[in-house]
Structures are given as structure tokens and as C-alpha cells.
Amino acid sequence: MATWITGTQENGAQEKDKRFEAVQAVKELARERMGAPPAAKVVPHKKKDPAKHKPTLGRLLGEAE
């Protein structure tokens, strides 16, 4: 029968205690009070150039069909 010691893992290494971080605590309180922040929005690339030429009449008529 194996004896288990609290605070250790199966391989014998002890778990490291997590330090208190004020930023983490403030964020947790804000999420409780105000709710989660909105999801990130997709931003189009600024460097990507739009089409340089207008579509031709043939392409416009072909797309309509």
C-alpha cells in the first residue's frame, strides 16, 4: 500500500506554491463584478491594397448570373 503525502506529485517532486499577484486578483474581481470582456474583433490588414482596377463589364455581367 502506497502512502500519499499532500503537496507532492507521483514522481516525488513537490508542487511549487503560487505567489500572490495583485494584477491577477484585480482581474478576477473585475470579472465577477462586470462580467467577462467582449471577444476580440478581427481587424483587416492595413497594408493589403484594394483592387487597383474596376471590374470590367464582362465580369459584372458574369457575376450576376
KEKE-3310 file (N, C-alpha, C; in steps of 0.2 Angstrom, whole numbers, plus 5000, padded with zeros to 4 digits):
npx = (5004:5003:5009:5002:5008:5003:5004:5014:5019:5016:5029:5037:5041:5039:5025:5025:5022:5010:5013:5006:4998:4994:4989:4982:4972:4965:4960:4952:4942:4936:4931:4921:4912:4909:4908:4914:4926:4922:4923:4937:4939:4941:4953:4955:4969:4980:4990:4987:4982:4968:4958:4966:4960:4944:4931:4928:4915:4911:4914:4906:4893:4895:4895:4883:4875)
npy = (4994:5011:5026:5042:5058:5075:5088:5083:5076:5062:5058:5062:5075:5090:5101:5118:5132:5145:5162:5177:5187:5204:5209:5199:5196:5208:5207:5196:5200:5210:5203:5196:5206:5215:5206:5196:5202:5208:5198:5197:5207:5205:5212:5220:5219:5233:5235:5228:5231:5237:5232:5237:5240:5244:5232:5224:5226:5213:5205:5209:5206:5193:5189:5191:5181)
npz = (5000:4996:5003:5003:5002:5006:4994:4986:4970:4959:4955:4965:4966:4973:4973:4968:4977:4973:4970:4976:4966:4963:4951:4945:4955:4955:4942:4943:4952:4945:4934:4941:4945:4934:4923:4909:4898:4881:4866:4856:4841:4823:4814:4799:4787:4786:4777:4766:4749:4741:4726:4711:4699:4692:4691:4675:4662:4657:4668:4678:4673:4672:4685:4689:4685)
capx = (5000:5007:5007:5002:5009:5000:5009:5019:5016:5018:5036:5041:5043:5034:5022:5028:5016:5009:5014:5001:4999:4989:4985:4978:4967:4961:4956:4946:4936:4933:4926:4915:4908:4907:4907:4920:4927:4920:4928:4942:4937:4945:4955:4958:4976:4980:4995:4984:4980:4962:4959:4968:4956:4937:4929:4925:4908:4910:4915:4900:4888:4896:4894:4875:4871)
capy = (5000:5017:5031:5048:5064:5080:5093:5080:5073:5054:5057:5064:5082:5094:5107:5125:5137:5150:5168:5181:5193:5209:5210:5193:5197:5213:5205:5191:5204:5214:5198:5194:5212:5217:5201:5194:5207:5206:5194:5201:5208:5204:5219:5219:5221:5240:5235:5225:5235:5235:5231:5243:5241:5242:5226:5225:5225:5206:5202:5211:5203:5186:5188:5192:5175)
capz = (5000:4995:5007:5000:5006:5002:4991:4981:4964:4959:4954:4971:4966:4977:4969:4970:4979:4968:4973:4976:4961:4963:4945:4944:4960:4952:4936:4945:4955:4939:4930:4945:4945:4927:4918:4905:4892:4875:4862:4851:4834:4818:4811:4792:4786:4783:4772:4760:4745:4737:4719:4708:4693:4692:4687:4668:4661:4657:4675:4682:4670:4673:4692:4690:4683)
cpx = (5004:5004:5007:5003:5006:5005:5014:5015:5018:5025:5040:5042:5037:5031:5024:5021:5016:5010:5008:5002:4993:4985:4980:4971:4962:4957:4950:4941:4933:4928:4920:4910:4905:4906:4914:4920:4924:4925:4932:4939:4942:4947:4958:4965:4976:4985:4992:4980:4973:4963:4961:4963:4949:4936:4926:4918:4906:4910:4908:4894:4889:4894:4886:4872:4872)
cpy = (5006:5022:5038:5054:5070:5085:5090:5077:5065:5053:5059:5071:5086:5100:5113:5129:5143:5157:5172:5187:5197:5209:5205:5194:5202:5211:5200:5195:5208:5209:5197:5200:5214:5212:5200:5200:5204:5202:5199:5201:5207:5210:5217:5222:5228:5240:5232:5230:5233:5234:5237:5245:5240:5236:5228:5223:5217:5203:5203:5207:5195:5184:5188:5185:5170)
cpz = (5000:5000:5003:5004:5002:5000:4987:4975:4964:4958:4960:4971:4969:4972:4972:4972:4975:4972:4972:4971:4961:4957:4944:4949:4957:4946:4938:4948:4950:4935:4934:4945:4939:4922:4914:4900:4886:4871:4857:4844:4829:4815:4804:4792:4783:4777:4765:4755:4742:4730:4716:4702:4695:4688:4680:4668:4661:4663:4679:4679:4671:4680:4693:4689:4687)
residu = (MET:ALA:THR:TRP:ILE:THR:GLY:THR:GLN:GLU:ASN:GLY:ALA:GLN:GLU:LYS:ASP:LYS:ARG:PHE:GLU:ALA:VAL:GLN:ALA:VAL:LYS:GLU:LEU:ALA:ARG:GLU:ARG:MET:GLY:ALA:PRO:PRO:ALA:ALA:LYS:VAL:VAL:PRO:HIS:LYS:LYS:LYS:ASP:PRO:ALA:LYS:HIS:LYS:PRO:THR:LEU:GLY:ARG:LEU:LEU:GLY:GLU:ALA:GLU)
# end
